[in-house]
């Protein structure tokens, strides 16, 4: 099914997906091609935002996301900023980890199977003795999603795809 969707997207962009496999060899190779205008990158003379270059050594952050690739990408980016990282695959796991140790920040996905990010945040808030900064990190990018996040007890909101400069500035506000 993923290949069919990918092929449809490639065709919408004026391209296609091809497959090749060699007799006697295991596996196949899929190639996607699309038509795109040639882009030129313009150098910027603007210095980076001071918060975008900030480091956070010794700060502990819990990344809660049901997507393993999303967790790993976020973990790698935050480790570069000096964070000690831990991960949880769902809200219930996040609640258990927050009960077992104190984190400086929790990055909370909103939509996860089992216990979602809203319910997990409310349960963490109910149990915590020291307030933990909880930031929604989600693909839900509508204004009402931000409002629901804040109403559930989260402190801030960052939408996906992950923009590390924006996330770094957001983290700098809280740490």
N, C-alpha and C positions, 0 to 999 in steps of 0.2 A: 504494500500500500504506500509506503514512503517513497518508493521509486516512482510510482504513478503520479503522486503529488509533485515530486521534484521535476518530473518530465513536463507536467502541465505548467509549472512555474517557469521552467526554462523556455518553453514554447511561447508563453506570454511575453517573455523578454526577447523574442526574436531568435531563439536558439533551439537547442535540442540536447538530449542525452543519448550517447551511444555506448554500446557495450562491445567488448572484445574478450575473447578467451582463446587460448591456444590448446590444441588437442594434446591430451596427455598431461596437461598442467592443471593443478588444482586452483580453483577460484576464477573470478572474472574481474575485468577492469572496466569501470564506468567512468565516462568523461562527460562533463557538462560544459557546454559552450553557450554564451549569450552574446548578443550585439549590444555594445555600449559605446557611447561617444568617448573619444579620447579625452582624458582629463589631464589637466596640468596643475601641479601643486604650486601655489604661490608661497614663497617664503614669508614668514611673518617676523616683524621686528618687535612685536609685542612680547615683553617678558612674561613668563608664566606667573599666574596668581600665586602670591606667597604661600598660601595654604596648600597649593598643589604640589609643592616640593617638601612639605612637612614630613617628618618621620615620627613614628609612634612606638619607640622601643619599650618593651615591658608591658604594653597594654594588651589585655586579653580580649579576644573577640570571638563570638560564636556565630557561625554562618549556618543558617537554617534554610534549607532548600531541598525539595524532593528530587531535583535533577542533579545527578552525580557530576555531570560535566560543568554545570553552573557552580556547584560547590567548589570543585577543583580550581576552576578559573579564578573565582573570587579569592580562594585561599592563596593561590600563587601571587595574585596582585597585592593582597594585604600583607603577605610575608615580606614582599619587597619594601613595604612601608614600615617594617619593623614590628608588626603585630605578631603576638603569639596566637595562633589560630586553632580552633576546634570546630568540628562540623556536626550537624544533626540533620537527618533525612526527613524529619517530620516534626510537628508541633509537640507531640507527646515526648519525644526524645529530647527536644529543647527544654521542656519543663523539667525533666529529670536532671539534665546537665546543669541547669540553673539552680536547682535545689542542692546539687552536690558541690558546686563551686561558684565563686563570684566572677562574673565577666564585667569588663568595662563597657562593652557594647555587644548587643545582639543584633545581627542583620537578619530580619525575619521575612521570608517569603509569605505571601498571603494565601495562595491557593495550594494546598497540599492534601493528599488523601489522609483520612483519619482526622486528626486534630489540625484544623487550619491555623493560619498565623494569627487571626483575630482571637480565637479561643485560647491559643497558647499564650498570647500576650496577657490576656485577662487572668489566666491561671498563674503566670509568673508574677504578675502584680499582686495577686491575692496572697502569695506565699512569701514574697521577698521581704527581707528585713532592711536591706540597703538598696535604694533605687538603682536599677540598671538602665542605661540608655538603650532603648529599643528603636531601631530604624527599619521601616518597611523597605524591602528591596524587592520590587515586583514588576512584572510585565503589565500589570493593571495601571494604566497611565491616565485615567480619567480623573477630573477634579473630585468627583464624589468618592473615588477610591482613597484619595489622600484624606478626605474628611473622615471616612469610616476608619481609616488607620489611626488617626489622631484620637477619634472618639473611643476606640477600643483600648487606648492607653499607650499607644506608641508615641515616641517623642518627635519623630521626623519621618520623612518619606523620600525615597529615591527610586526612580523608575528604571527598568531594564530596557534596552541592553545596558550592561554595566559601563558607565563612563567613569573611569578611575579618577579623573580630575574633579568631577562633581562630587563623587563619593568622598574623596580626600577633603574637600572643602567642607562637606557636611560633617564629617568626623571631627575636623578641626574645631567646629563650633561647639562640640559637646565635650571634647577632651582637652 
